[in-house]
Amino acid sequence: MAAHIFGGPDTTKKLRCLQDYLQAFTIALRNQRFACIYIDAFAGSGSRTEVQPAFPLLGPEFAEPIEVTTPGSARIAIETEPAFDAIILIERDANRFAELKQLAAGYPDRRIILRNGDANERVRRLCKRLKWRSSHGEWRGVRGVIFLDPYGMEVSWQTVEAIAQTRALDCWYFFPLSGLYRNAPHDPTKLDAGKEASLDRVLGATDWRERWYQHETSPADMFETKELAVRRTDVDAIEAYVKERLETVFKGAVLDPIRLHHRNGAPLASLFFAVSNTSATAVRLATDIASYIVNEGRSSQSRSR
Ligand SMILES: C[S@@+](CC[C@H](N)C(=O)[O-])C[C@H]1O[C@@H](n2cnc3c(N)ncnc32)[C@H](O)[C@@H]1O
């Protein structure tokens, strides 16, 4: 099977945040009689391969780049102890889905549900169908964590809304900052209908046009002026806008994100944590754990820069 090569130097940080949260989540809910589930909407293959650069200066044995394979989000969730009551893995790509099947077969003691298809459609269906608040036998309902880890602008806002409406899922969303600013060029003449539609779909709003683009007048010639729009909004302001959008639907809490970067230092994505549950106890528990994890991630980032 082909290796699933993705991510950059910060991908380990993203997966570490997820791993630490899943571990703390299942420990915290162990005796609370909720069925605990994990949903991986963009599950990948179960492992992640990174190509590490060559170091020819160290001698011929370091002259070639090497491939290093480590657990991806699906494997991390499956191996979490105490175990989730159910793990739902969604993946559209047929080859990666086949690898997930193989991975799941190695854990017969885990309840793993595999879905080959589109994440938006599957997640919305699950959010509507699961009985989040019904008690059944010893169970008081369902609580869970969902991970949205797309390559780019694949998550539609309706999916985010459906997750928030469960009032039962904590959400880690690897939000594609670089996709946003690529689709919203500084020069608005490069903003075509396709890009606008993709921004509307990811953000679930149209007011980014007025918020991000300022109208300015400049001389056209000696006698006339022309009006044009320019994006002056920087990445910080775009990230703040995304947080604002998430806060309109996640009524529990939305934490300040941790910013992840490309190898060349350019912003890649913002890892957001949002709580859909509105119970004060649930919000405090989730945000205490996640804030600690996010702050740890930030300080390790500043140490390594
Ligand atoms: C960044 S990778 C996920 C990596 C994974 N979370 C991990 O840690 O191993 C994104 C994955 O989403 C899948 N994907 C892309 N669009 C999708 C969609 N609309 N529905 C489901 N899966 C999709 C890709 O095939 C790819 O495997």
The ligand as an ORCA input file, in Angstrom:
! r2SCAN-3c Opt
* xyz 0 1
  C      -4.900     15.341      6.279
  S      -5.534     13.803      5.837
  C      -6.076     13.148      7.376
  C      -4.992     12.588      8.197
  C      -5.449     11.850      9.441
  N      -6.249     12.679     10.287
  C      -4.247     11.319     10.179
  O      -3.833     11.914     11.190
  O      -3.736     10.274      9.751
  C      -7.068     14.153      5.072
  C      -7.826     12.894      4.648
  O      -9.154     13.272      4.297
  C      -9.568     12.502      3.172
  N     -10.657     13.276      2.544
  C     -10.551     14.376      1.752
  N     -11.781     14.842      1.460
  C     -12.668     14.033      2.087
  C     -14.089     14.023      2.183
  N     -14.846     14.938      1.576
  N     -14.675     13.057      2.912
  C     -13.927     12.114      3.549
  N     -12.568     12.076      3.489
  C     -11.951     13.022      2.773
  C      -8.307     12.350      2.350
  O      -8.419     11.215      1.514
  C      -7.248     12.192      3.445
  O      -7.044     10.849      3.753
*
